[in-house]
Amino acid sequence: MRIEKTEFVARIHTLQDYMKKYQIDAFAVYGDEYRKENLRYVSNFWPIFERGMCFIPKQGEPVLAGAPEGEVYAREMSVWDDIRNVKDFACVTVPDQIVYPMASFSSFNEIITEVLKGGKRLGLAGYWDIPTPIMERIKGAVESLEIVQMDNLLEEMRIVKSPAEIECLKECGRIAGLAYQEIVKQAVPGNTERAAASAGEWIARKEGAEAINFHVFGSGKRTHTIIGRATEKIIEDGDMIMSALAVQYEGYVTTVEYPFVAGTMSEEQKTILSVLAEAANVQQQYLRAGAVTGEMVRAVQSVYRKRGFAEFDIYPPMHGIGLAEAESPYPDASSEYLFKTGMCVNSDISLFGHSGGSNRIEEGFVIQDDGCKSLTPVIRELLENLSL
């Protein structure tokens, strides 16, 4: 299960059609280790340490620019053959001048002039992610260069997933589910948070995970951290466990989270878990093509109000998934746009700050004409067994 080169070619052709529509002479897509999704979408390249940019002409194949330390890796990953090194993309935070005696370099002037083919308008995705010094060098690379911010174009292209993307997310969900089952087994009284978290991460890697994007973990009072990391804290009997595991497969990311208690569960904790489960089940009724996204948010909020938990609801209950752990759609209660067939989303049903503990539910879905299909069936099965 992977994205074949033919799909990358189709993505580039779509971008080239947009260039003609918006009178753009070339298009550049930036990415680095943290903000990798757009760059991977157009090239399959995922930088480590360094930065990268894919330069796309109005006709022909792109140029992928990176840095020398990752050049062999870029040639291994990228679907494009034209790989260049740019000194500005070397990411080493030391004052010394680093020399790469075996590397050959291109300049921004050379690459941008080549893809513009005499034009002046360069569309750019990743505008807010590029470090200011690099942005200034790009702006000054070609005389009278006009940079047109076009991040919304990539967001629009990525929001509905292809069959191959959905298959990658399904595999990601399978891996994440197996890992989470191990977390539940290991998050028991007497074990440490790190031991429980690492057990799940090991299973994920064993099953084929490309990376662990993050693992939020907290027990007892540490569930209130919202996005805290696992520590050497020993899990105690009656501790609420909050564990959100984000697994990456072929670039695509699914996050799973099932709220549970280590050992003996109090009546207060049972109530919290039942409220979360009820909100998750209500949400599913709105996950279908044509449903208004804001109506889904308001339906979840109505469960919290009815059960007296509204004050512990701190952010929207759903976001999109794909090459980023959280991407469009990201609706709030006022959103009026509709769910579309092929959108892939993650629930984010959460309550934070309650005396009995904080927690959330995260499971993946693909939107279909007549409803939704789980991308993370293990979490759905756990929720169905949750006592209400």
C-alpha positions as CSV (number, residue, x, y, z in Angstrom):
1,M,0.0,0.0,0.0
2,R,1.7,3.2,-1.2
3,I,1.2,6.2,-3.5
4,E,2.4,5.3,-7.0
5,K,4.3,7.7,-9.2
6,T,1.3,8.0,-11.5
7,E,-0.6,9.7,-8.7
8,F,2.2,12.2,-8.1
9,V,2.3,12.9,-11.8
10,A,-1.4,13.6,-11.7
11,R,-1.0,16.0,-8.7
12,I,1.7,17.9,-10.6
13,H,-0.5,18.2,-13.7
14,T,-3.4,19.5,-11.5
15,L,-1.1,22.1,-10.1
16,Q,0.1,23.1,-13.6
17,D,-3.5,23.5,-14.7
18,Y,-4.0,25.8,-11.7
19,M,-0.9,27.8,-12.7
20,K,-2.5,28.6,-16.1
21,K,-5.8,29.5,-14.4
22,Y,-4.2,31.9,-11.9
23,Q,-1.4,33.1,-14.3
24,I,1.4,31.7,-12.2
25,D,4.7,31.1,-14.0
26,A,6.0,28.5,-11.6
27,F,5.1,26.9,-8.3
28,A,7.3,26.2,-5.2
29,V,6.4,23.9,-2.3
30,Y,8.4,24.2,0.9
31,G,8.8,21.5,3.6
32,D,11.0,20.5,6.5
33,E,11.0,17.8,9.2
34,Y,8.2,19.5,11.1
35,R,6.0,20.8,8.2
36,K,6.6,18.0,5.8
37,E,3.1,17.3,4.4
38,N,2.9,19.6,1.3
39,L,6.4,18.7,0.2
40,R,5.7,15.0,0.5
41,Y,2.4,15.5,-1.3
42,V,4.2,16.7,-4.5
43,S,7.5,14.7,-4.3
44,N,7.2,12.0,-1.7
45,F,10.3,13.5,0.0
46,W,10.4,13.9,3.7
47,P,13.4,15.9,5.0
48,I,15.4,14.9,8.0
49,F,17.2,17.8,9.8
50,E,17.4,19.7,6.6
51,R,14.9,21.7,4.5
52,G,13.6,21.1,1.0
53,M,11.5,22.7,-1.8
54,C,9.9,21.3,-4.9
55,F,10.0,23.8,-7.8
56,I,7.4,23.1,-10.4
57,P,7.4,24.6,-13.9
58,K,4.3,25.2,-16.0
59,Q,5.3,22.2,-18.2
60,G,7.6,19.3,-17.5
61,E,8.8,17.6,-14.3
62,P,9.7,19.4,-11.0
63,V,13.1,20.1,-9.5
64,L,13.6,18.9,-5.9
65,A,16.0,21.1,-3.9
66,G,17.5,19.9,-0.6
67,A,20.8,19.8,1.1
68,P,23.9,17.6,0.6
69,E,23.7,15.5,3.8
70,G,20.3,14.2,2.7
71,E,21.0,14.0,-1.0
72,V,21.2,10.2,-1.2
73,Y,18.2,9.9,0.9
74,A,16.3,12.3,-1.3
75,R,17.2,10.3,-4.4
76,E,15.9,7.2,-2.6
77,M,12.6,8.7,-1.6
78,S,11.7,11.3,-4.3
79,V,9.6,10.3,-7.3
80,W,11.5,13.0,-9.3
81,D,14.9,12.5,-10.8
82,D,16.2,16.1,-10.8
83,I,17.7,16.6,-7.3
84,R,19.7,19.7,-6.5
85,N,21.6,20.9,-3.4
86,V,21.1,24.4,-2.1
87,K,23.4,25.7,0.7
88,D,20.5,27.6,2.3
89,F,18.7,24.4,3.1
90,A,21.5,22.9,5.2
91,C,20.1,22.9,8.8
92,V,22.9,23.0,11.3
93,T,22.6,25.3,14.2
94,V,26.3,26.1,14.9
95,P,28.3,29.3,14.2
96,D,31.0,27.4,12.2
97,Q,31.1,27.4,8.4
98,I,30.3,23.8,7.3
99,V,32.1,22.6,4.2
100,Y,30.8,19.9,2.0
101,P,33.8,19.0,-0.2
102,M,32.0,16.3,-2.3
103,A,28.8,18.2,-2.9
104,S,27.8,20.3,-5.9
105,F,25.4,23.2,-5.4
106,S,22.8,25.1,-7.2
107,S,21.5,28.6,-6.3
108,F,18.0,29.9,-5.8
109,N,18.7,32.1,-8.8
110,E,19.6,29.2,-11.1
111,I,16.6,27.0,-10.1
112,I,14.0,29.7,-10.0
113,T,15.1,31.3,-13.2
114,E,15.0,27.8,-14.9
115,V,11.4,27.0,-13.8
116,L,10.0,30.5,-14.4
117,K,11.2,30.3,-18.0
118,G,11.2,34.1,-18.3
119,G,8.1,34.7,-16.1
120,K,8.1,36.6,-12.8
121,R,5.1,35.1,-10.8
122,L,6.1,32.3,-8.4
123,G,3.3,30.6,-6.5
124,L,4.3,29.4,-3.0
125,A,2.9,26.8,-0.6
126,G,4.5,26.9,2.8
127,Y,4.7,30.7,3.1
128,W,4.3,30.7,6.9
129,D,6.7,27.8,7.5
130,I,9.8,29.2,5.7
131,P,12.4,30.8,8.0
132,T,12.6,34.6,7.3
133,P,16.3,34.6,6.2
134,I,15.6,31.9,3.6
135,M,12.4,33.7,2.4
136,E,14.4,36.9,2.0
137,R,17.0,35.1,-0.2
138,I,14.3,33.6,-2.3
139,K,12.7,37.0,-2.8
140,G,16.0,38.4,-3.9
141,A,17.0,35.5,-6.1
142,V,15.4,36.9,-9.3
143,E,14.9,40.5,-10.2
144,S,11.3,41.7,-9.9
145,L,10.2,38.3,-8.6
146,E,6.6,38.3,-7.4
147,I,5.7,35.7,-4.8
148,V,2.1,34.7,-4.6
149,Q,1.0,33.0,-1.4
150,M,-1.0,29.9,-2.4
151,D,-1.1,27.6,0.6
152,N,-4.9,27.3,0.2
153,L,-4.4,25.6,-3.2
154,L,-2.6,22.6,-1.7
155,E,-5.1,22.5,1.2
156,E,-7.9,22.3,-1.3
157,M,-6.2,19.5,-3.3
158,R,-5.5,17.5,-0.2
159,I,-8.9,17.6,1.5
160,V,-10.6,14.8,-0.4
161,K,-8.5,11.6,-0.5
162,S,-7.8,9.3,-3.4
163,P,-8.5,5.5,-3.0
164,A,-4.7,5.0,-2.6
165,E,-4.5,7.6,0.2
166,I,-7.5,6.0,2.0
167,E,-5.8,2.6,1.8
168,C,-2.6,4.1,3.4
169,L,-4.8,5.6,6.2
170,K,-6.5,2.2,6.7
171,E,-3.1,0.5,7.1
172,C,-2.0,3.3,9.4
173,G,-5.2,2.7,11.5
174,R,-4.6,-1.0,11.6
175,I,-1.1,-0.5,12.9
176,A,-2.2,2.1,15.4
177,G,-5.0,-0.2,16.7
178,L,-2.6,-3.1,17.4
179,A,-0.2,-0.7,19.2
180,Y,-3.0,0.7,21.3
181,Q,-4.2,-2.7,22.4
182,E,-0.7,-3.2,23.8
183,I,-0.8,0.2,25.6
184,V,-4.0,-0.9,27.3
185,K,-2.3,-4.1,28.5
186,Q,0.8,-2.3,29.8
187,A,-0.8,0.8,31.4
188,V,-1.5,-1.0,34.7
189,P,-0.8,-0.2,38.3
190,G,2.9,-0.5,39.1
191,N,4.2,0.1,35.6
192,T,5.6,3.5,34.5
193,E,4.1,5.8,31.9
194,R,7.2,5.4,29.7
195,A,7.1,1.6,29.9
196,A,3.4,1.5,28.8
197,A,4.0,4.1,26.1
198,S,7.1,2.4,24.7
199,A,5.4,-1.0,24.5
200,G,2.8,0.4,22.2
201,E,5.4,2.3,20.1
202,W,7.4,-0.9,19.7
203,I,4.4,-2.8,18.3
204,A,3.7,0.1,15.9
205,R,7.2,-0.1,14.5
206,K,7.1,-3.8,14.4
207,E,3.9,-3.7,12.3
208,G,5.3,-1.3,9.8
209,A,5.0,2.2,11.1
210,E,7.2,4.7,9.3
211,A,7.3,7.0,12.3
212,I,5.6,7.8,15.6
213,N,4.5,11.4,15.0
214,F,3.8,11.9,18.7
215,H,2.6,10.0,21.8
216,V,0.7,12.1,24.3
217,F,0.5,10.2,27.6
218,G,-0.6,11.1,31.1
219,S,-1.9,9.2,34.1
220,G,-3.8,10.4,37.2
221,K,-3.5,14.2,37.6
222,R,-1.1,14.3,34.6
223,T,-4.1,13.7,32.2
224,H,-4.8,17.5,32.7
225,T,-1.6,18.3,30.7
226,I,-3.7,17.9,27.5
227,I,-0.6,17.2,25.3
228,G,2.0,16.0,27.9
229,R,4.6,13.3,27.3
230,A,5.1,10.1,29.2
231,T,7.3,10.3,32.3
232,E,8.8,7.9,34.8
233,K,5.7,8.4,37.0
234,I,4.4,5.1,38.3
235,I,0.8,4.4,37.3
236,E,-1.4,3.9,40.4
237,D,-4.6,2.0,41.0
238,G,-7.5,4.2,39.9
239,D,-5.5,6.5,37.6
240,M,-7.2,7.8,34.5
241,I,-5.1,7.0,31.5
242,M,-4.9,9.5,28.6
243,S,-2.8,8.1,25.7
244,A,-3.0,9.5,22.2
245,L,-0.8,7.7,19.7
246,A,-0.1,9.2,16.2
247,V,1.2,6.7,13.8
248,Q,2.6,7.4,10.3
249,Y,2.6,5.1,7.4
250,E,3.8,6.1,3.9
251,G,3.5,9.7,5.0
252,Y,-0.1,9.4,6.2
253,V,-1.0,9.8,9.9
254,T,-3.8,8.4,12.0
255,T,-4.2,9.2,15.8
256,V,-5.9,6.8,18.1
257,E,-7.1,7.3,21.7
258,Y,-9.4,5.4,24.0
259,P,-10.1,6.7,27.5
260,F,-9.6,4.1,30.3
261,V,-8.7,3.6,33.9
262,A,-5.9,1.6,35.3
263,G,-7.3,-0.8,37.9
264,T,-10.3,0.3,39.9
265,M,-12.7,2.8,38.2
266,S,-14.6,5.2,40.4
267,E,-18.3,6.2,39.7
268,E,-17.1,9.7,38.8
269,Q,-14.7,8.2,36.2
270,K,-17.5,6.0,34.8
271,T,-19.6,9.1,34.3
272,I,-16.8,10.9,32.4
273,L,-16.2,7.9,30.1
274,S,-19.9,7.5,29.5
275,V,-20.2,11.2,28.5
276,L,-17.3,10.9,26.1
277,A,-18.7,7.7,24.5
278,E,-22.2,9.2,24.1
279,A,-20.7,12.3,22.4
280,A,-18.7,10.1,20.1
281,N,-21.7,8.0,19.1
282,V,-23.8,11.2,18.5
283,Q,-21.0,12.6,16.3
284,Q,-21.1,9.6,14.0
285,Q,-24.6,10.3,13.0
286,Y,-23.3,13.5,11.3
287,L,-20.3,12.0,9.6
288,R,-21.8,11.6,6.1
289,A,-21.5,13.4,2.8
290,G,-23.8,16.4,2.6
291,A,-24.0,16.9,6.4
292,V,-23.2,20.4,7.7
293,T,-20.0,20.3,9.7
294,G,-21.1,22.9,12.2
295,E,-24.2,20.9,13.0
296,M,-21.9,18.0,14.0
297,V,-20.0,20.3,16.4
298,R,-23.2,21.6,17.9
299,A,-24.6,18.1,18.4
300,V,-21.5,17.1,20.4
301,Q,-21.7,20.3,22.4
302,S,-25.4,19.5,23.2
303,V,-24.4,16.2,24.8
304,Y,-21.9,18.0,27.1
305,R,-24.6,20.6,28.1
306,K,-27.2,17.9,28.7
307,R,-24.8,16.0,31.0
308,G,-23.4,19.1,32.8
309,F,-19.9,18.9,31.3
310,A,-19.9,21.9,29.0
311,E,-17.3,23.8,31.0
312,F,-14.8,21.0,30.3
313,D,-15.2,21.2,26.5
314,I,-12.2,23.3,25.3
315,Y,-11.9,22.8,21.5
316,P,-13.6,21.4,18.4
317,P,-14.4,17.7,18.4
318,M,-13.0,16.7,15.0
319,H,-10.2,17.5,12.5
320,G,-9.1,16.2,9.1
321,I,-6.3,13.7,8.7
322,G,-3.9,12.8,5.9
323,L,-0.3,13.8,5.4
324,A,-0.7,15.9,8.6
325,E,-2.0,14.6,11.9
326,A,-4.4,17.5,11.9
327,E,-5.5,19.2,8.7
328,S,-8.6,20.5,7.0
329,P,-11.5,20.1,7.7
330,Y,-11.3,21.6,11.2
331,P,-14.9,22.9,11.8
332,D,-16.3,24.8,14.8
333,A,-19.9,25.4,15.8
334,S,-20.3,28.1,13.2
335,S,-19.0,26.2,10.2
336,E,-21.4,25.9,7.3
337,Y,-19.5,23.9,4.8
338,L,-20.4,20.3,4.1
339,F,-18.7,16.9,4.6
340,K,-17.7,15.4,1.2
341,T,-17.3,11.8,0.1
342,G,-13.6,10.9,0.5
343,M,-12.8,13.3,3.3
344,C,-10.8,11.5,6.0
345,V,-11.3,12.8,9.6
346,N,-10.3,12.1,13.2
347,S,-12.7,12.5,16.0
348,D,-11.3,14.6,18.9
349,I,-14.0,14.1,21.6
350,S,-12.5,15.6,24.7
351,L,-13.1,16.9,28.2
352,F,-10.4,18.6,30.2
353,G,-10.1,19.9,33.8
354,H,-12.7,17.6,35.5
355,S,-11.7,16.4,39.0
356,G,-12.2,12.8,38.0
357,G,-9.6,13.2,35.2
358,S,-9.3,14.5,31.7
359,N,-9.5,12.5,28.5
360,R,-10.4,12.2,24.9
361,I,-11.5,9.8,22.2
362,E,-9.7,9.8,18.8
363,E,-10.7,7.5,16.0
364,G,-10.4,7.8,12.2
365,F,-13.2,7.7,9.6
366,V,-13.6,8.1,5.9
367,I,-16.7,10.0,4.9
368,Q,-19.0,8.2,2.5
369,D,-22.3,9.0,0.7
370,D,-24.4,7.1,3.3
371,G,-22.3,7.6,6.4
372,C,-18.8,6.8,7.5
373,K,-16.4,3.9,7.7
374,S,-13.9,3.4,10.5
375,L,-10.3,3.6,9.7
376,T,-9.4,2.5,13.3
377,P,-11.7,-0.5,14.0
378,V,-9.9,-1.5,17.2
379,I,-10.9,1.8,18.8
380,R,-14.5,1.5,17.6
381,E,-14.7,-2.0,19.1
382,L,-13.3,-0.8,22.4
383,L,-15.9,2.0,22.5
384,E,-18.7,-0.3,21.7
385,N,-17.7,-2.4,24.8
386,L,-17.4,0.7,27.0
387,S,-20.1,0.5,29.7
388,L,-22.5,3.5,29.4
